Amino acid sequence: MRSIVGDFTCVTFADPRQGHRGGIYHAASFIPLGWSARRREYRIRRQTRHSFSILGEFRGQPDRYEQLRAKYGDRLRLIDRPRKRRFVKLAGSKTYRRSRAKLLGL
């Protein structure tokens, strides 16, 4: 029997800095897949802009990092983004769930 929605995979994250451990995801039968990737992101002191927005100012230009440094100077910072716990939920037909679980190494 096929589900009404169809086959899908849901990926979600829990942020330990906010006190989230993923208890709800465990209760809902999500599968823990470890931690998110280590990444760095740009921030500008005294601004609350997202890193993609900052980098988008000079998108497509080969020297955009140098241009950002020239524009913002010492206010531009490169920080480590906190890692989050990653969970996945496979839903749909048994064939779909098995094939995706095999791809994920579960």
Rosetta constraint file for C-alpha pairs under 8 A:
AtomPair CA 1 CA 93 HARMONIC 7.35 0.50
AtomPair CA 2 CA 6 HARMONIC 6.83 0.50
AtomPair CA 2 CA 92 HARMONIC 6.81 0.50
AtomPair CA 2 CA 93 HARMONIC 5.84 0.50
AtomPair CA 3 CA 7 HARMONIC 7.33 0.50
AtomPair CA 3 CA 92 HARMONIC 5.69 0.50
AtomPair CA 3 CA 93 HARMONIC 6.91 0.50
AtomPair CA 5 CA 92 HARMONIC 7.89 0.50
AtomPair CA 6 CA 91 HARMONIC 7.96 0.50
AtomPair CA 6 CA 92 HARMONIC 5.68 0.50
AtomPair CA 6 CA 93 HARMONIC 7.80 0.50
AtomPair CA 7 CA 90 HARMONIC 7.94 0.50
AtomPair CA 7 CA 91 HARMONIC 5.75 0.50
AtomPair CA 7 CA 92 HARMONIC 4.08 0.50
AtomPair CA 7 CA 93 HARMONIC 6.42 0.50
AtomPair CA 7 CA 96 HARMONIC 6.66 0.50
AtomPair CA 8 CA 90 HARMONIC 6.31 0.50
AtomPair CA 8 CA 91 HARMONIC 5.47 0.50
AtomPair CA 8 CA 92 HARMONIC 6.32 0.50
AtomPair CA 9 CA 88 HARMONIC 6.93 0.50
AtomPair CA 9 CA 89 HARMONIC 5.74 0.50
AtomPair CA 9 CA 90 HARMONIC 4.72 0.50
AtomPair CA 9 CA 91 HARMONIC 6.22 0.50
AtomPair CA 10 CA 88 HARMONIC 5.54 0.50
AtomPair CA 10 CA 89 HARMONIC 5.06 0.50
AtomPair CA 10 CA 90 HARMONIC 6.55 0.50
AtomPair CA 11 CA 86 HARMONIC 7.12 0.50
AtomPair CA 11 CA 87 HARMONIC 5.74 0.50
AtomPair CA 11 CA 88 HARMONIC 4.45 0.50
AtomPair CA 11 CA 89 HARMONIC 6.54 0.50
AtomPair CA 12 CA 86 HARMONIC 5.92 0.50
AtomPair CA 12 CA 87 HARMONIC 5.30 0.50
AtomPair CA 12 CA 88 HARMONIC 6.36 0.50
AtomPair CA 13 CA 22 HARMONIC 7.91 0.50
AtomPair CA 13 CA 84 HARMONIC 6.00 0.50
AtomPair CA 13 CA 85 HARMONIC 5.40 0.50
AtomPair CA 13 CA 86 HARMONIC 4.56 0.50
AtomPair CA 13 CA 87 HARMONIC 6.03 0.50
AtomPair CA 14 CA 20 HARMONIC 5.50 0.50
AtomPair CA 14 CA 21 HARMONIC 6.08 0.50
AtomPair CA 14 CA 22 HARMONIC 5.55 0.50
AtomPair CA 14 CA 84 HARMONIC 5.62 0.50
AtomPair CA 14 CA 85 HARMONIC 5.08 0.50
AtomPair CA 14 CA 86 HARMONIC 6.62 0.50
AtomPair CA 15 CA 19 HARMONIC 6.89 0.50
AtomPair CA 15 CA 20 HARMONIC 5.37 0.50
AtomPair CA 15 CA 21 HARMONIC 7.13 0.50
AtomPair CA 15 CA 83 HARMONIC 7.53 0.50
AtomPair CA 15 CA 84 HARMONIC 4.89 0.50
AtomPair CA 15 CA 85 HARMONIC 6.54 0.50
AtomPair CA 16 CA 20 HARMONIC 4.89 0.50
AtomPair CA 16 CA 21 HARMONIC 5.92 0.50
AtomPair CA 16 CA 84 HARMONIC 6.59 0.50
AtomPair CA 16 CA 85 HARMONIC 7.60 0.50
AtomPair CA 21 CA 85 HARMONIC 7.63 0.50
AtomPair CA 22 CA 26 HARMONIC 6.25 0.50
AtomPair CA 22 CA 85 HARMONIC 7.61 0.50
AtomPair CA 23 CA 27 HARMONIC 6.23 0.50
AtomPair CA 24 CA 28 HARMONIC 6.18 0.50
AtomPair CA 25 CA 29 HARMONIC 6.35 0.50
AtomPair CA 25 CA 30 HARMONIC 5.15 0.50
AtomPair CA 25 CA 31 HARMONIC 7.89 0.50
AtomPair CA 25 CA 87 HARMONIC 7.19 0.50
AtomPair CA 26 CA 30 HARMONIC 5.44 0.50
AtomPair CA 26 CA 31 HARMONIC 7.15 0.50
AtomPair CA 26 CA 32 HARMONIC 7.84 0.50
AtomPair CA 29 CA 89 HARMONIC 7.18 0.50
AtomPair CA 30 CA 87 HARMONIC 5.84 0.50
AtomPair CA 30 CA 88 HARMONIC 5.36 0.50
AtomPair CA 30 CA 89 HARMONIC 4.75 0.50
AtomPair CA 30 CA 90 HARMONIC 7.98 0.50
AtomPair CA 31 CA 87 HARMONIC 5.33 0.50
AtomPair CA 31 CA 88 HARMONIC 5.17 0.50
AtomPair CA 31 CA 89 HARMONIC 6.22 0.50
AtomPair CA 32 CA 85 HARMONIC 7.49 0.50
AtomPair CA 32 CA 86 HARMONIC 6.04 0.50
AtomPair CA 32 CA 87 HARMONIC 4.42 0.50
AtomPair CA 32 CA 88 HARMONIC 6.55 0.50
AtomPair CA 33 CA 85 HARMONIC 7.56 0.50
AtomPair CA 33 CA 86 HARMONIC 5.45 0.50
AtomPair CA 33 CA 87 HARMONIC 5.52 0.50
AtomPair CA 33 CA 88 HARMONIC 7.01 0.50
AtomPair CA 34 CA 85 HARMONIC 5.81 0.50
AtomPair CA 34 CA 86 HARMONIC 5.67 0.50
AtomPair CA 34 CA 87 HARMONIC 7.61 0.50
AtomPair CA 35 CA 83 HARMONIC 6.29 0.50
AtomPair CA 35 CA 84 HARMONIC 5.51 0.50
AtomPair CA 35 CA 85 HARMONIC 4.50 0.50
AtomPair CA 35 CA 86 HARMONIC 5.43 0.50
AtomPair CA 36 CA 83 HARMONIC 5.40 0.50
AtomPair CA 36 CA 84 HARMONIC 5.32 0.50
AtomPair CA 36 CA 85 HARMONIC 6.20 0.50
AtomPair CA 36 CA 86 HARMONIC 6.04 0.50
AtomPair CA 37 CA 83 HARMONIC 6.70 0.50
AtomPair CA 38 CA 80 HARMONIC 7.57 0.50
AtomPair CA 38 CA 81 HARMONIC 6.99 0.50
AtomPair CA 38 CA 82 HARMONIC 7.65 0.50
AtomPair CA 38 CA 83 HARMONIC 6.38 0.50
AtomPair CA 39 CA 80 HARMONIC 6.09 0.50
AtomPair CA 39 CA 81 HARMONIC 5.56 0.50
AtomPair CA 40 CA 78 HARMONIC 6.42 0.50
AtomPair CA 40 CA 79 HARMONIC 5.43 0.50
AtomPair CA 40 CA 80 HARMONIC 4.42 0.50
AtomPair CA 40 CA 81 HARMONIC 5.30 0.50
AtomPair CA 41 CA 51 HARMONIC 5.69 0.50
AtomPair CA 41 CA 78 HARMONIC 5.58 0.50
AtomPair CA 41 CA 79 HARMONIC 5.56 0.50
AtomPair CA 41 CA 80 HARMONIC 6.49 0.50
AtomPair CA 41 CA 81 HARMONIC 6.33 0.50
AtomPair CA 42 CA 51 HARMONIC 5.09 0.50
AtomPair CA 42 CA 54 HARMONIC 7.14 0.50
AtomPair CA 42 CA 55 HARMONIC 7.76 0.50
AtomPair CA 42 CA 76 HARMONIC 6.87 0.50
AtomPair CA 42 CA 77 HARMONIC 5.66 0.50
AtomPair CA 42 CA 78 HARMONIC 4.63 0.50
AtomPair CA 42 CA 79 HARMONIC 6.41 0.50
AtomPair CA 43 CA 47 HARMONIC 7.68 0.50
AtomPair CA 43 CA 48 HARMONIC 7.87 0.50
AtomPair CA 43 CA 49 HARMONIC 7.20 0.50
AtomPair CA 43 CA 50 HARMONIC 7.40 0.50
AtomPair CA 43 CA 51 HARMONIC 6.23 0.50
AtomPair CA 43 CA 54 HARMONIC 7.63 0.50
AtomPair CA 43 CA 76 HARMONIC 5.90 0.50
AtomPair CA 43 CA 77 HARMONIC 5.22 0.50
AtomPair CA 43 CA 78 HARMONIC 6.35 0.50
AtomPair CA 43 CA 79 HARMONIC 7.26 0.50
AtomPair CA 44 CA 48 HARMONIC 7.59 0.50
AtomPair CA 44 CA 49 HARMONIC 7.53 0.50
AtomPair CA 44 CA 72 HARMONIC 7.53 0.50
AtomPair CA 44 CA 75 HARMONIC 5.32 0.50
AtomPair CA 44 CA 76 HARMONIC 4.65 0.50
AtomPair CA 44 CA 77 HARMONIC 6.09 0.50
AtomPair CA 45 CA 75 HARMONIC 5.07 0.50
AtomPair CA 45 CA 76 HARMONIC 6.65 0.50
AtomPair CA 45 CA 77 HARMONIC 7.46 0.50
AtomPair CA 49 CA 53 HARMONIC 6.44 0.50
AtomPair CA 49 CA 54 HARMONIC 6.80 0.50
AtomPair CA 50 CA 54 HARMONIC 6.50 0.50
AtomPair CA 51 CA 55 HARMONIC 6.20 0.50
AtomPair CA 52 CA 56 HARMONIC 5.84 0.50
AtomPair CA 53 CA 57 HARMONIC 6.84 0.50
AtomPair CA 55 CA 59 HARMONIC 6.44 0.50
AtomPair CA 55 CA 64 HARMONIC 7.52 0.50
AtomPair CA 55 CA 65 HARMONIC 7.99 0.50
AtomPair CA 55 CA 68 HARMONIC 7.91 0.50
AtomPair CA 58 CA 64 HARMONIC 5.24 0.50
AtomPair CA 58 CA 67 HARMONIC 7.46 0.50
AtomPair CA 58 CA 68 HARMONIC 7.75 0.50
AtomPair CA 59 CA 64 HARMONIC 6.96 0.50
AtomPair CA 60 CA 64 HARMONIC 7.87 0.50
AtomPair CA 63 CA 67 HARMONIC 6.37 0.50
AtomPair CA 64 CA 68 HARMONIC 6.07 0.50
AtomPair CA 65 CA 69 HARMONIC 6.20 0.50
AtomPair CA 66 CA 70 HARMONIC 6.14 0.50
AtomPair CA 67 CA 71 HARMONIC 6.12 0.50
AtomPair CA 68 CA 72 HARMONIC 5.97 0.50
AtomPair CA 68 CA 73 HARMONIC 7.63 0.50
AtomPair CA 68 CA 76 HARMONIC 7.57 0.50
AtomPair CA 69 CA 73 HARMONIC 4.91 0.50
AtomPair CA 69 CA 74 HARMONIC 7.55 0.50
AtomPair CA 69 CA 76 HARMONIC 6.56 0.50
AtomPair CA 72 CA 76 HARMONIC 5.63 0.50
AtomPair CA 90 CA 97 HARMONIC 5.65 0.50
AtomPair CA 90 CA 100 HARMONIC 7.50 0.50
AtomPair CA 90 CA 101 HARMONIC 7.89 0.50
AtomPair CA 91 CA 96 HARMONIC 7.91 0.50
AtomPair CA 91 CA 97 HARMONIC 6.40 0.50
AtomPair CA 92 CA 96 HARMONIC 6.42 0.50
AtomPair CA 92 CA 97 HARMONIC 6.58 0.50
AtomPair CA 93 CA 97 HARMONIC 6.28 0.50
AtomPair CA 94 CA 98 HARMONIC 6.05 0.50
AtomPair CA 95 CA 99 HARMONIC 6.13 0.50
AtomPair CA 96 CA 100 HARMONIC 6.17 0.50
AtomPair CA 97 CA 101 HARMONIC 5.98 0.50
AtomPair CA 98 CA 102 HARMONIC 6.13 0.50
AtomPair CA 99 CA 103 HARMONIC 6.38 0.50
AtomPair CA 100 CA 104 HARMONIC 6.23 0.50
AtomPair CA 101 CA 105 HARMONIC 6.12 0.50
AtomPair CA 101 CA 106 HARMONIC 5.09 0.50
AtomPair CA 102 CA 106 HARMONIC 5.82 0.50
